[in-house]
Amino acid sequence: MEIKSILTDNFRVCYFCGRPKQHTHHIMNAANKKKSEKYGLMLPVCFICHSKIHDGTSDDELNMLVVRQLGQQKFEEIYSRELWMQEFGKNYLMED
């Protein structure tokens, strides 16, 4: 299966640091994992950056909220906020 992302065309390197890609991060996980795949809400990441996203201790761009905000922003550029809310039910752009 070819992975499509609305956030990057280069799936060979980590989106955040440029190291070789080791994992695929689904921006919307758990119950919305399939929707992440459907809409291209996925990022290529290395092990280190993927761990930082999930461990919840990072206060920079590797924070889960920041990654979701990035995904929502790009999604809305392509589709709409209405569709985002219909599919995901939460506006991450209103949080800080």
C-alpha positions in Angstrom: 0.0 0.0 0.0 1.4 3.4 -1.0 1.1 5.9 1.8 -0.3 9.3 0.9 0.2 12.3 3.1 -1.4 15.8 2.8 1.6 17.1 4.8 4.6 15.9 2.9 5.6 14.3 -0.4 8.8 12.8 1.0 8.0 9.7 3.0 11.6 8.5 3.1 12.8 10.8 5.9 11.5 12.0 9.2 9.2 15.0 8.9 10.7 16.7 11.9 14.5 15.9 11.9 15.4 14.5 8.5 16.7 11.2 9.8 15.6 8.1 7.8 11.9 7.2 8.3 11.3 4.3 10.6 7.6 4.7 11.5 4.4 6.2 10.1 2.6 8.4 12.6 -1.2 8.6 12.3 -2.1 12.1 13.4 -5.5 10.9 14.5 -5.0 7.6 16.2 -7.1 5.0 18.0 -10.7 5.0 16.6 -9.8 7.5 13.9 -6.7 5.7 12.6 -8.5 4.6 9.4 -9.7 8.2 8.8 -6.0 9.3 9.1 -5.2 6.9 6.3 -8.3 8.0 4.2 -7.4 11.7 4.4 -3.6 11.4 4.4 -3.2 12.6 8.0 0.1 10.7 8.4 3.7 11.6 8.8 7.0 9.8 8.3 8.9 9.8 11.5 12.1 8.3 13.0 11.9 6.2 16.2 13.1 9.1 18.4 10.6 11.7 17.1 7.8 9.2 17.2 8.6 8.4 20.8 8.6 12.1 21.7 5.2 12.7 20.1 3.6 9.8 22.1 5.4 10.3 25.4 3.7 13.6 26.1 6.7 15.4 27.6 7.8 17.5 24.6 6.8 21.1 24.6 7.9 21.9 21.0 6.7 20.8 17.6 6.7 17.1 18.7 3.9 17.6 21.1 0.8 15.6 20.1 -1.5 18.6 20.2 0.8 20.6 17.9 0.9 17.7 15.5 -2.9 17.5 15.5 -3.2 21.2 14.9 -0.8 20.9 12.0 -2.9 18.1 10.5 -6.2 20.0 11.1 -4.9 23.2 9.5 -3.7 21.4 6.4 -7.0 19.3 6.2 -9.1 22.5 6.4 -7.0 24.1 3.6 -7.9 21.1 1.3 -11.4 20.3 2.6 -13.2 22.4 5.2 -13.7 22.9 9.0 -17.2 21.5 8.6 -15.9 18.2 7.3 -13.1 18.1 9.9 -15.7 18.5 12.7 -18.0 16.0 11.0 -15.2 13.4 10.8 -13.2 14.1 14.0 -15.6 16.1 16.3 -13.0 18.3 17.9 -11.3 21.5 17.0 -7.7 21.3 18.0 -6.9 24.7 16.6 -8.8 26.3 19.6 -6.5 24.7 22.2 -3.1 25.8 23.5 
